[in-house]
Amino acid sequence: MTEYEKYLNILSIVYYVLAAIVALFVFRFHTEIAALLAPVRGPGRTGLLGFLVLVGGLAIAGALMVTAARLRERKNHTFCVVIASLLCMFPPAVNFNAGQAAVTPGHSIPATMVLAILTLLVLTREPVKHLFGVRLTPVPPRAGTGRTGTE
């Protein structure tokens, strides 16, 4: 097992754990999150919005599970890069203190952003692309110059 295969296995495990945490978080707090998003409706009246938060959260957990499986199987390189990029762009910003939910601006780097950056760093390595079976095509030379398009 190479160094990069170990990295991919570790990332896969962390994505599985994150997916489980997201799923548990959504099951536990979907009504509170819906109440935060629509405080005008009043307490206990978050039916449809709570359901949508639950479905959306479970979709995110599912995407993280699929990403973990793809990292372990060394398949769908582009899918893994896209999910890591989205995870980096939209880190969670909801804190629950003493049972009271509060949306707060991020004052620190969330662990999910660190995970996403590490995933992108690993996935952009040439040996890892080779493990995924990504064909690296050379840049063809420009017509009439004999030079490549990268100069």
Backbone hydrogen bonds in HBPLUS format (Angstrom, degrees):
<---DONOR---> <-ACCEPTOR-->    atom                        ^
c    i                          cat <-CA-CA->   ^        H-A-AA   ^      H-
h    n   atom  resd res      DA  || num        DHA   H-A  angle D-A-AA Bond
n    s   type  num  typ     dist DA aas  dist angle  dist       angle   num
A0006-LYS N   A0002-THR O   3.14 MM   4  6.47 151.3  2.23 146.5 153.8     1
A0007-TYR N   A0003-GLU O   3.07 MM   4  6.42 154.2  2.14 144.1 151.2     2
A0008-LEU N   A0004-TYR O   2.94 MM   4  6.19 160.8  1.98 148.1 152.6     3
A0009-ASN N   A0005-GLU O   2.98 MM   4  6.19 152.5  2.06 142.9 150.3     4
A0010-ILE N   A0006-LYS O   2.95 MM   4  6.20 158.9  1.99 152.0 157.6     5
A0011-LEU N   A0007-TYR O   2.88 MM   4  6.13 163.9  1.91 154.0 158.6     6
A0012-SER N   A0008-LEU O   2.91 MM   4  6.04 152.2  1.99 141.7 149.7     7
A0013-ILE N   A0009-ASN O   3.05 MM   4  6.32 158.2  2.10 147.3 152.0     8
A0014-VAL N   A0010-ILE O   3.00 MM   4  6.28 161.6  2.03 152.2 157.3     9
A0015-TYR N   A0011-LEU O   2.89 MM   4  6.12 154.2  1.95 149.7 156.8    10
A0016-TYR N   A0012-SER O   2.99 MM   4  6.29 154.0  2.06 148.6 155.5    11
A0017-VAL N   A0013-ILE O   2.99 MM   4  6.30 160.6  2.03 151.5 156.5    12
A0018-LEU N   A0014-VAL O   2.86 MM   4  6.08 161.0  1.89 149.4 154.9    13
A0019-ALA N   A0015-TYR O   2.89 MM   4  6.03 156.0  1.95 146.5 152.9    14
A0020-ALA N   A0016-TYR O   3.04 MM   4  6.31 155.2  2.10 147.2 153.4    15
A0021-ILE N   A0017-VAL O   2.94 MM   4  6.23 156.8  2.00 150.5 157.2    16
A0022-VAL N   A0018-LEU O   2.88 MM   4  6.09 162.4  1.91 153.0 157.5    17
A0023-ALA N   A0019-ALA O   2.96 MM   4  6.13 163.3  1.99 147.4 152.2    18
A0024-LEU N   A0020-ALA O   2.96 MM   4  6.14 166.1  1.98 150.7 154.4    19
A0025-PHE N   A0021-ILE O   2.86 MM   4  5.95 159.4  1.90 148.8 155.3    20
A0026-VAL N   A0022-VAL O   2.87 MM   4  6.04 160.7  1.91 152.4 157.2    21
A0027-PHE N   A0023-ALA O   2.95 MM   4  6.17 164.0  1.98 151.0 155.4    22
A0028-ARG N   A0024-LEU O   2.97 MM   4  6.11 153.8  2.04 145.9 153.0    23
A0029-PHE N   A0025-PHE O   2.88 MM   4  5.91 163.7  1.90 153.4 157.9    24
A0030-HIS N   A0026-VAL O   3.01 MM   4  5.11 122.5  2.35 145.9 144.5    25
A0033-ILE N   A0029-PHE O   2.92 MM   4  6.13 162.2  1.95 161.7 166.5    26
A0034-ALA N   A0030-HIS O   3.05 MM   4  6.13 157.4  2.10 139.6 145.9    27
A0035-ALA N   A0031-THR O   2.95 MM   4  6.13 147.3  2.05 139.0 148.0    28
A0036-LEU N   A0032-GLU O   2.98 MM   4  6.28 143.4  2.12 141.9 151.5    29
A0037-LEU N   A0033-ILE O   3.03 MM   4  6.34 147.8  2.14 145.5 154.4    30
A0038-ALA N   A0034-ALA O   3.03 MM   4  6.22 138.3  2.21 143.4 153.9    31
A0041-ARG N   A0038-ALA O   3.36 MM   3  6.00 151.9  2.44 115.5 120.9    32
A0050-GLY N   A0046-THR O   2.62 MM   4  5.37 153.2  1.68 156.0 163.7    33
A0051-PHE N   A0047-GLY O   3.00 MM   4  6.25 151.9  2.08 146.6 154.6    34
A0052-LEU N   A0048-LEU O   2.89 MM   4  6.19 155.6  1.95 150.4 157.1    35
A0053-VAL N   A0049-LEU O   2.91 MM   4  6.15 154.6  1.97 147.9 154.6    36
A0054-LEU N   A0050-GLY O   2.93 MM   4  6.12 154.2  2.00 142.6 150.1    37
A0055-VAL N   A0051-PHE O   2.88 MM   4  6.16 162.7  1.91 152.6 156.6    38
A0056-GLY N   A0052-LEU O   2.84 MM   4  5.94 163.6  1.87 147.0 152.4    39
A0057-GLY N   A0053-VAL O   2.86 MM   4  5.91 161.4  1.89 147.2 152.6    40
A0058-LEU N   A0054-LEU O   2.96 MM   4  6.11 155.8  2.01 145.8 152.6    41
A0059-ALA N   A0055-VAL O   2.89 MM   4  6.10 142.8  2.03 142.8 153.4    42
A0060-ILE N   A0056-GLY O   2.99 MM   4  6.31 151.6  2.07 145.9 153.2    43
A0061-ALA N   A0057-GLY O   2.94 MM   4  6.23 159.6  1.98 146.5 152.2    44
A0062-GLY N   A0058-LEU O   2.83 MM   4  5.97 151.1  1.91 140.1 148.5    45
A0063-ALA N   A0059-ALA O   2.88 MM   4  6.14 153.5  1.95 145.5 152.2    46
A0064-LEU N   A0060-ILE O   2.98 MM   4  6.28 153.1  2.05 148.5 155.8    47
A0065-MET N   A0061-ALA O   2.95 MM   4  6.23 148.5  2.05 143.8 152.7    48
A0066-VAL N   A0062-GLY O   2.89 MM   4  6.17 160.0  1.93 152.3 157.3    49
A0067-THR N   A0063-ALA O   2.93 MM   4  6.10 155.1  1.99 143.0 150.2    50
A0068-ALA N   A0064-LEU O   2.94 MM   4  6.16 155.1  2.00 143.3 149.8    51
A0069-ALA N   A0065-MET O   2.97 MM   4  6.27 157.9  2.02 149.2 154.9    52
A0070-ARG N   A0066-VAL O   2.86 MM   4  6.10 157.5  1.91 150.5 156.9    53
A0071-LEU N   A0067-THR O   2.87 MM   4  6.08 152.2  1.95 150.0 157.4    54
A0072-ARG N   A0068-ALA O   3.08 MM   4  6.29 155.6  2.14 144.4 150.8    55
A0073-GLU N   A0069-ALA O   2.88 MM   4  6.09 151.3  1.96 147.1 155.5    56
A0074-ARG N   A0070-ARG O   2.87 MM   4  5.69 120.9  2.23 135.8 148.7    57
A0075-LYS N   A0070-ARG O   3.08 MM   5  5.07 160.7  2.12 139.6 145.4    58
A0080-CYS N   A0076-ASN O   3.14 MM   4  6.48 161.5  2.18 155.9 160.4    59
A0081-VAL N   A0077-HIS O   3.00 MM   4  6.30 154.5  2.07 151.4 158.8    60
A0082-VAL N   A0078-THR O   2.90 MM   4  6.14 158.6  1.95 153.0 158.8    61
A0083-ILE N   A0079-PHE O   2.97 MM   4  6.21 167.8  1.99 155.9 158.5    62
A0084-ALA N   A0080-CYS O   3.01 MM   4  6.12 160.8  2.05 144.3 150.1    63
A0085-SER N   A0081-VAL O   2.91 MM   4  6.07 150.9  2.00 143.7 152.1    64
A0086-LEU N   A0082-VAL O   2.89 MM   4  6.18 159.7  1.93 152.9 158.2    65
A0087-LEU N   A0083-ILE O   2.88 MM   4  6.05 155.1  1.95 147.9 155.2    66
A0088-CYS N   A0084-ALA O   3.00 MM   4  6.16 139.6  2.16 137.4 147.8    67
A0089-MET N   A0085-SER O   2.94 MM   4  6.21 145.4  2.06 143.9 153.6    68
A0090-PHE N   A0086-LEU O   2.96 MM   4  6.06 154.4  2.03 152.8 157.6    69
A0104-THR N   A0093-ALA O   3.19 MM  11  5.95 154.3  2.26 160.5 168.1    70
A0095-ASN N   A0102-ALA O   3.08 MM   7  5.59 170.0  2.09 160.8 158.9    71
A0102-ALA N   A0095-ASN O   3.00 MM   7  5.59 152.1  2.08 167.0 175.0    72
A0097-ASN N   A0100-GLN O   3.16 MM   3  5.43 149.3  2.26 153.5 144.2    73
A0100-GLN N   A0097-ASN O   2.93 MM   3  5.43 162.9  1.96 122.9 125.8    74
A0113-MET N   A0110-PRO O   3.07 MM   3  5.42 129.1  2.34 104.0 116.4    75
A0114-VAL N   A0110-PRO O   3.30 MM   4  6.75 154.7  2.36 148.0 154.8    76
A0115-LEU N   A0111-ALA O   2.92 MM   4  6.20 160.2  1.96 150.8 156.3    77
A0116-ALA N   A0112-THR O   2.90 MM   4  6.08 156.5  1.95 143.6 150.0    78
A0117-ILE N   A0113-MET O   2.92 MM   4  6.14 161.0  1.96 149.7 154.4    79
A0118-LEU N   A0114-VAL O   2.94 MM   4  6.14 165.2  1.96 153.0 157.1    80
A0119-THR N   A0115-LEU O   2.88 MM   4  6.05 152.8  1.95 145.8 154.0    81
A0120-LEU N   A0116-ALA O   2.91 MM   4  6.17 159.9  1.95 149.5 154.5    82
A0121-LEU N   A0117-ILE O   2.89 MM   4  6.14 155.5  1.95 149.0 156.1    83
A0122-VAL N   A0118-LEU O   3.00 MM   4  6.23 156.1  2.06 147.0 152.5    84
A0123-LEU N   A0119-THR O   2.85 MM   4  6.03 167.9  1.86 155.4 159.3    85
A0124-THR N   A0120-LEU O   3.09 MM   4  6.07 136.3  2.29 143.1 150.9    86
A0125-ARG N   A0122-VAL O   3.26 MM   3  5.70 166.4  2.28 114.1 118.2    87
A0129-LYS N   A0125-ARG O   3.05 MM   4  6.38 156.4  2.10 152.4 159.4    88
A0130-HIS N   A0126-GLU O   3.00 MM   4  6.27 151.5  2.08 148.7 156.8    89
A0131-LEU N   A0127-PRO O   2.98 MM   4  6.31 145.2  2.11 138.2 147.3    90
A0132-PHE N   A0128-VAL O   3.05 MM   4  6.38 146.0  2.17 147.4 156.1    91
A0134-VAL N   A0129-LYS O   2.92 MM   5  5.26 159.0  1.96 159.6 153.7    92
A0133-GLY N   A0130-HIS O   3.02 MM   3  4.93 146.9  2.13  96.9 107.3    93
A0142-ARG N   A0147-ARG O   2.73 MM   5  5.89 155.5  1.79 172.5 173.3    94
A0145-THR N   A0142-ARG O   3.40 MM   3  5.80 166.9  2.42 122.3 126.0    95
